[in-house]
Amino acid sequence: MSRAAMAYHPDPGRTIRNTMTASIPAAALPSANGPVAAIAFIGGGNMARSLIGGLLRRGFDPAGVRVVDPEPTIRAALAADFGVRVHAEAAAAAVDSTLWLLAVKPQVARTVCRALAALAGEARPLVLSIAAGITSTQIQRWLEADVPVIRAMPNTPALLGAGATGLFASAQVSAAQREQAEGILAAVGTTAWVDDEALIDVVTALSGSGPAYVFLLAEAMQAAAGKLGLPAEVARALAAQTCLGAGRMLTESGEDAAVLRARVTSPGGTTQAALETLIGGGFEALLASALRAAAQRGAELSRQADA
């Protein structure tokens, strides 16, 4: 058994994997010859595209991937780039698939699920949803079936294989299905389970929206350096590499963020002067408010989907 397989714990509240450095257990990686014969991607946007690419890089047979999308240009690109089967209608992709990956905008999730309701009752697939704010209960109600549902919130660095995904499993999900879903998301980065579905909104606020916070920080750093006279191209290169380097230190050192911050903050030095300005200006409170707003918006999306 691999080290990563030994690390797996069935308690979703305690399972966290850094899959950028650990191998994925063979049982967790879906295979056309294994427990998941076919996967239907309901929606073919950027996140679905990154997941498909990650799966194929891990050895999943493209013949086992079906993708439905209303846009002909998106379907053509997916077929050309990955050799997967593409469809204009959701039922055509889902009919012989044991796992449905719901990758649509939350505003259309109810319509899409209701169109698949008759089929869901017969096929009883595992539904893996990456639709922000849409709860497992809503998905089951719209599909009119007590199917197993896993909610996942990946983020855009998944496009580079450096994503971070939080997952929650409904009570109907088996241990094997949990492994299957994790295998899919682990193909594009780190995965972590939560045991309270409400926490998926917090995951959305933290890592789902988090890349935008980092981009805003880099943008602000570049602008400030420019006002101090640094050429724009130099400011951009240094800000980008600083974000990359700091992120690698967080993921590879095993140290807590507070420890790393203290290590680079010399008493009376330049970093301390900058941090005192940020903290004094309410940086931490402002960030807490930002995450709270994003989490609340996730809950609002759920309510609006039922309106």
Backbone torsions as a table, in degrees:
resi	resn	phi	psi	omega
1	MET	NA	139.1	-179.2
2	SER	-71.5	162.0	178.2
3	ARG	-60.6	-38.9	179.5
4	ALA	-66.7	-37.6	179.1
5	ALA	-64.9	-40.2	178.5
6	MET	-64.9	-29.4	-177.5
7	ALA	-75.9	-14.9	-175.8
8	TYR	-67.4	136.7	178.6
9	HIS	-129.9	131.9	-175.1
10	PRO	-68.1	-13.9	178.7
11	ASP	-76.8	111.7	-176.2
12	PRO	-62.1	-23.8	-178.7
13	GLY	-76.9	-9.9	-176.4
14	ARG	-122.5	6.4	-177.3
15	THR	-98.4	114.1	175.8
16	ILE	-134.7	129.3	179.9
17	ARG	-127.1	133.8	168.6
18	ASN	-93.5	90.3	-174.0
19	THR	-82.1	2.7	172.3
20	MET	-75.6	-21.6	-179.0
21	THR	-118.5	-20.5	-178.5
22	ALA	-99.8	149.8	176.0
23	SER	-78.3	158.4	-179.8
24	ILE	-96.6	134.0	177.1
25	PRO	-56.1	143.3	-179.1
26	ALA	-56.7	-37.4	-179.0
27	ALA	-67.8	-22.6	-176.8
28	ALA	-85.8	-19.8	-177.6
29	LEU	-88.5	113.6	-179.9
30	PRO	-58.4	143.7	-179.0
31	SER	-141.6	145.7	177.6
32	ALA	-63.2	-18.5	177.8
33	ASN	-102.0	3.1	-174.8
34	GLY	-112.6	-151.5	-172.9
35	PRO	-69.2	-22.1	176.9
36	VAL	-113.8	104.0	-177.1
37	ALA	-78.5	-32.7	-178.2
38	ALA	-150.6	143.4	178.7
39	ILE	-119.3	130.1	176.0
40	ALA	-104.0	117.1	174.6
41	PHE	-90.2	111.4	178.9
42	ILE	-90.7	90.0	-172.7
43	GLY	117.6	132.7	-174.9
44	GLY	-120.9	31.7	-179.0
45	GLY	-74.2	-166.0	-173.4
46	ASN	-60.5	-41.8	-178.7
47	MET	-68.4	-41.6	176.0
48	ALA	-61.2	-41.5	179.9
49	ARG	-61.2	-41.7	-179.3
50	SER	-67.5	-37.8	178.6
51	LEU	-67.9	-40.6	177.2
52	ILE	-61.6	-46.1	178.6
53	GLY	-60.1	-42.3	179.0
54	GLY	-63.1	-42.3	179.2
55	LEU	-62.6	-45.2	-178.1
56	LEU	-66.5	-35.1	176.4
57	ARG	-64.5	-28.9	179.2
58	ARG	-87.1	4.2	173.2
59	GLY	102.2	6.0	178.2
60	PHE	-70.9	137.6	-177.7
61	ASP	-70.7	121.8	179.6
62	PRO	-59.3	-23.3	178.1
63	ALA	-66.2	-17.6	178.8
64	GLY	-92.6	6.3	-179.0
65	VAL	-111.6	125.4	173.5
66	ARG	-117.4	138.7	-179.4
67	VAL	-129.7	131.6	174.7
68	VAL	-112.6	134.2	175.6
69	ASP	-155.5	140.1	-177.9
70	PRO	-73.1	-16.9	-176.0
71	GLU	-90.2	118.9	-179.9
72	PRO	-58.9	-36.4	-178.2
73	THR	-67.4	-36.7	177.8
74	ILE	-67.4	-43.6	178.5
75	ARG	-60.8	-44.1	-178.7
76	ALA	-63.4	-41.1	-179.4
77	ALA	-66.2	-41.8	179.6
78	LEU	-64.7	-42.0	179.1
79	ALA	-65.0	-41.8	-178.3
80	ALA	-70.6	-40.6	-174.6
81	ASP	-79.3	-34.2	-172.1
82	PHE	-119.2	-13.9	-178.1
83	GLY	72.2	24.6	-180.0
84	VAL	-91.5	163.4	177.2
85	ARG	-81.5	136.1	-178.5
86	VAL	-123.3	149.0	-176.3
87	HIS	-142.0	154.0	175.9
88	ALA	-91.2	-23.8	-178.0
89	GLU	-112.2	137.3	-175.9
90	ALA	-61.3	-41.5	-177.1
91	ALA	-61.6	-34.9	-179.6
92	ALA	-64.8	-34.0	178.8
93	ALA	-79.7	-33.3	-171.4
94	ALA	-88.7	-18.4	-167.5
95	VAL	-58.2	-37.9	-179.0
96	ASP	-116.4	26.0	-178.8
97	SER	-108.5	136.2	-179.8
98	THR	-90.6	-11.0	177.8
99	LEU	-133.3	124.9	177.0
100	TRP	-107.3	122.3	178.6
101	LEU	-103.3	107.5	-175.5
102	LEU	-84.1	105.5	-175.3
103	ALA	-124.3	54.4	-178.7
104	VAL	-117.1	166.7	175.9
105	LYS	-65.6	144.1	-179.1
106	PRO	-58.5	-27.3	-178.0
107	GLN	-67.4	-22.2	-178.1
108	VAL	-112.3	2.8	-175.5
109	ALA	-61.1	-41.5	-178.6
110	ARG	-63.0	-45.3	-179.7
111	THR	-61.2	-44.0	-178.8
112	VAL	-64.8	-45.2	-179.1
113	CYS	-64.4	-41.9	-179.3
114	ARG	-64.0	-31.8	177.4
115	ALA	-69.0	-20.6	-178.5
116	LEU	-103.8	4.2	-171.6
117	ALA	-60.2	-46.5	-178.1
118	ALA	-61.3	-40.6	-179.5
119	LEU	-71.1	-36.0	-178.7
120	ALA	-62.8	-39.6	179.6
121	GLY	-63.3	-31.6	179.9
122	GLU	-84.1	-46.2	-172.6
123	ALA	-82.3	-29.6	-176.5
124	ARG	45.1	61.0	-178.8
125	PRO	-78.1	167.3	164.5
126	LEU	-80.8	125.5	178.3
127	VAL	-103.3	120.1	177.2
128	LEU	-109.9	110.4	-173.5
129	SER	-107.8	132.3	172.7
130	ILE	-115.5	21.0	178.6
131	ALA	-80.4	117.5	-175.6
132	ALA	-61.2	131.7	173.0
133	GLY	83.1	-13.0	-176.4
134	ILE	-87.1	123.3	-173.9
135	THR	-84.6	162.5	178.0
136	SER	-63.8	-36.9	178.9
137	THR	-63.8	-41.1	177.4
138	GLN	-62.7	-43.8	-180.0
139	ILE	-61.3	-44.9	178.8
140	GLN	-63.6	-40.3	179.7
141	ARG	-66.4	-43.5	-179.5
142	TRP	-68.6	-34.4	177.9
143	LEU	-80.1	-9.1	-179.6
144	GLU	55.3	39.3	-178.6
145	ALA	-154.0	144.2	-179.4
146	ASP	-85.2	57.7	-174.7
147	VAL	-83.5	155.4	174.9
148	PRO	-69.7	134.2	-178.2
149	VAL	-129.1	133.2	171.2
150	ILE	-118.4	124.7	173.5
151	ARG	-94.0	137.0	179.4
152	ALA	-135.6	144.9	175.8
153	MET	-127.6	92.5	173.7
154	PRO	-82.6	178.4	175.8
155	ASN	-134.0	171.3	-170.0
156	THR	-63.8	-27.0	174.6
157	PRO	-60.7	-9.4	172.3
158	ALA	-57.2	-27.1	177.5
159	LEU	-59.6	-24.8	179.8
160	LEU	-106.3	6.8	-176.1
161	GLY	76.8	16.3	-177.6
162	ALA	-121.2	34.9	-175.9
163	GLY	-79.5	171.0	173.8
164	ALA	-134.2	125.6	-174.4
165	THR	-129.6	128.6	170.8
166	GLY	-98.4	142.9	-177.1
167	LEU	-132.3	149.6	173.5
168	PHE	-137.5	137.8	-179.7
169	ALA	-113.2	134.5	174.4
170	SER	-71.5	168.8	-175.6
171	ALA	-63.5	-21.7	-177.2
172	GLN	-81.0	-8.9	-174.7
173	VAL	-79.5	130.8	178.4
174	SER	-85.4	167.6	177.5
175	ALA	-61.5	-39.4	179.4
176	ALA	-64.8	-39.7	178.9
177	GLN	-68.5	-34.5	174.8
178	ARG	-60.7	-42.9	178.1
179	GLU	-63.4	-40.8	-179.6
180	GLN	-61.5	-47.9	-179.8
181	ALA	-63.7	-42.0	179.9
182	GLU	-64.2	-37.0	178.2
183	GLY	-60.8	-37.2	179.2
184	ILE	-67.3	-50.6	-176.8
185	LEU	-72.6	-29.9	178.8
186	ALA	-67.6	-17.5	178.3
187	ALA	-66.8	-14.7	-178.5
188	VAL	-125.8	16.8	175.7
189	GLY	149.0	-154.5	-176.5
190	THR	-85.5	143.3	177.7
191	THR	-122.9	149.6	176.8
192	ALA	-149.1	135.6	-178.6
193	TRP	-97.6	147.0	170.0
194	VAL	-122.1	150.6	-177.2
195	ASP	-103.8	6.2	177.2
196	ASP	-127.8	118.6	-174.8
197	GLU	-60.5	-30.7	179.2
198	ALA	-60.5	-24.8	-179.5
199	LEU	-72.6	-14.1	175.4
200	ILE	-63.2	-31.9	175.4
201	ASP	-66.1	-33.6	176.1
202	VAL	-70.7	-40.1	175.4
203	VAL	-59.0	-43.1	177.6
204	THR	-58.1	-43.5	-179.1
205	ALA	-68.6	-35.2	-176.3
206	LEU	-82.0	-69.7	-174.0
207	SER	-94.7	-30.9	179.0
208	GLY	-62.7	-47.9	178.4
209	SER	-92.4	-13.1	-172.9
210	GLY	-53.4	-39.5	178.6
211	PRO	-54.9	-34.4	179.2
212	ALA	-65.9	-33.4	177.7
213	TYR	-64.8	-42.3	179.6
214	VAL	-65.3	-41.1	178.5
215	PHE	-63.2	-40.0	177.5
216	LEU	-63.8	-41.7	177.9
217	LEU	-61.1	-45.7	179.2
218	ALA	-63.2	-40.6	179.2
219	GLU	-61.9	-44.6	-179.5
220	ALA	-67.0	-38.9	178.0
221	MET	-62.3	-44.1	179.7
222	GLN	-61.8	-46.0	-178.5
223	ALA	-62.4	-42.9	-179.7
224	ALA	-65.2	-41.4	178.8
225	ALA	-64.9	-36.0	177.9
226	GLY	-63.7	-40.2	178.6
227	LYS	-66.4	-23.5	177.2
228	LEU	-89.3	3.6	172.9
229	GLY	106.5	-2.5	-178.4
230	LEU	-76.4	133.4	178.0
231	PRO	-57.2	145.2	-173.7
232	ALA	-57.8	-42.7	-177.3
233	GLU	-68.0	-33.5	177.4
234	VAL	-70.1	-44.4	179.5
235	ALA	-60.4	-41.9	-179.2
236	ARG	-65.2	-47.6	-178.1
237	ALA	-61.6	-43.5	-177.5
238	LEU	-71.6	-38.5	179.0
239	ALA	-65.6	-43.9	-179.0
240	ALA	-63.5	-45.6	-179.5
241	GLN	-68.2	-32.5	177.0
242	THR	-63.7	-43.9	177.6
243	CYS	-63.3	-42.6	178.6
244	LEU	-63.0	-47.5	-177.9
245	GLY	-64.0	-41.7	178.8
246	ALA	-64.9	-40.1	177.8
247	GLY	-63.4	-40.8	178.2
248	ARG	-65.8	-38.0	177.4
249	MET	-63.1	-40.0	178.6
250	LEU	-63.7	-42.0	-175.3
251	THR	-85.0	-28.4	-173.1
252	GLU	-100.9	-22.4	-176.2
253	SER	-81.4	-26.0	-175.1
254	GLY	77.3	2.9	-178.9
255	GLU	-90.5	151.7	176.0
256	ASP	-69.8	151.5	-179.3
257	ALA	-57.7	-39.4	-179.4
258	ALA	-63.5	-36.8	179.0
259	VAL	-66.8	-44.8	-180.0
260	LEU	-64.7	-39.9	178.5
261	ARG	-62.0	-45.5	-179.2
262	ALA	-63.8	-33.1	-176.5
263	ARG	-67.1	-29.1	-179.1
264	VAL	-100.7	6.7	-178.4
265	THR	-109.2	94.7	178.6
266	SER	-77.7	136.6	178.7
267	PRO	-56.4	128.3	178.7
268	GLY	75.5	7.2	-176.4
269	GLY	-92.8	-173.1	-177.1
270	THR	-67.5	-40.6	-179.2
271	THR	-64.7	-40.7	178.9
272	GLN	-62.3	-40.5	179.0
273	ALA	-61.3	-41.8	-179.8
274	ALA	-68.6	-44.4	-178.1
275	LEU	-65.2	-38.5	178.4
276	GLU	-62.3	-35.5	177.6
277	THR	-67.5	-44.5	179.2
278	LEU	-63.3	-49.3	-178.1
279	ILE	-65.8	-42.2	178.4
280	GLY	-63.5	-27.9	179.1
281	GLY	-84.5	2.9	176.7
282	GLY	87.5	25.8	-176.4
283	PHE	-56.7	-48.8	-175.9
284	GLU	-66.1	-42.7	178.9
285	ALA	-65.9	-37.7	179.5
286	LEU	-65.7	-41.3	179.0
287	LEU	-66.5	-39.2	176.8
288	ALA	-61.0	-40.5	178.2
289	SER	-65.9	-37.4	179.4
290	ALA	-63.7	-45.9	178.9
291	LEU	-64.4	-38.8	179.1
292	ARG	-63.2	-40.7	179.7
293	ALA	-64.7	-40.7	179.7
294	ALA	-66.8	-41.7	178.9
295	ALA	-64.0	-41.3	178.6
296	GLN	-64.9	-35.8	178.7
297	ARG	-66.1	-35.6	176.6
298	GLY	-61.2	-43.2	177.3
299	ALA	-65.2	-35.8	178.1
300	GLU	-65.3	-38.0	178.7
301	LEU	-60.8	-37.5	177.7
302	SER	-63.5	-46.8	-179.2
303	ARG	-65.3	-39.7	-178.7
304	GLN	-66.9	-31.4	-179.6
305	ALA	-66.6	-23.2	178.7
306	ASP	-95.8	-4.0	-176.0
307	ALA	-71.9	NA	NA
